[in-house]
Amino acid sequence: MRFDPTGKISFDHIYTQPDPRPYFSALRGLDYCIPEQAKPYFTKLIGEYREASGVAAPTVLDIGCSYGINAALIACDATMDELYAHYTDPAVADADRDTLVARDRELVRARKRLEGQRFIGFDASAPALSYAHAAGFLDDVVNADLESRDPTEDERARLGSADVVISTGCVGYVTEKTIARVAGAHGERKPWMAHFVLRMFPFDSVADALAGLGYETVHVEGVFKQRRFASAEEQSQVLQTLAATGADPYGLEADGWLYARLFISRPRELAR
């Protein structure tokens, strides 16, 4: 069992497969649920943006989107249990990628509820993006790592088309460098943002960078389950990381779950 520098188990291998079956098989046993926890908050923010801007079908950019899970949940009004059952169904255990893609495209045709709304996926995993785009969960993709460079002109145009930016776990692995580059991609219009961030990762540097770009960030009250710990060793290492940040794990991570906080950032002139 490999661990990343934060003390969490490394799941890198499940994000680079040709299709999502390993992803859902690995995470189902850990009750991974943060996308479903996030869904009503994302839906609410998209609706608020629609009302404030007059844009009937906002474009949503998902940072760290992997196989387009958030887009599937929102656009198809799906649940995580449905997606777990969909991808771990014994009937598709031996199916090839093309068969699985065709099955997912049928799911999108049958379930898509948000006509005209676009979802853009932004991730470092080309296989995950390729699958989500082929399946129809994502309308466009950006395959890039913006921690060490500015976006290309093509990437900037795609990122800059976003009205609302969401994420459910990328912050801590991407920093304020990436978030600021996304926020400034358009140059004039700033997207609204909602980031679910594990409690082990401070958000201060991201909030400060966004403030410098004219944003106001609020912390939404409460905490949100992400998944169960994969082992006692992982829990112990994460508790050490939390202790170093001064976060109290009592009743939360100490009881066996990773928890996230939600931060919403809007342009300062609209934040109130």
ABEGO torsion letter per residue (X at the ends): XBBBAAGBBBAAAAAABABAAAAAAAAAAAGBAAAAAAAAAAAAAAAAAAAAAGBABBBBBBBGAEAGAAAAAAAAGBBAAAAAAAAABAAAAABBAAAAAAAAAAAAAAABABBGBBBBBBBABAAAAAAAAAAGABABBBBBBAAABBBBAAAAAAAAABABBBBAGABGABBAAAAAAAAAAAGABBBBBBBBBBAABBAAAAAAAAAAAGBBBBBBBEBBBABBBABAAAAAAAAAAAAAAGBBABGBAAAGBBBBBBBBBBBAAAAX
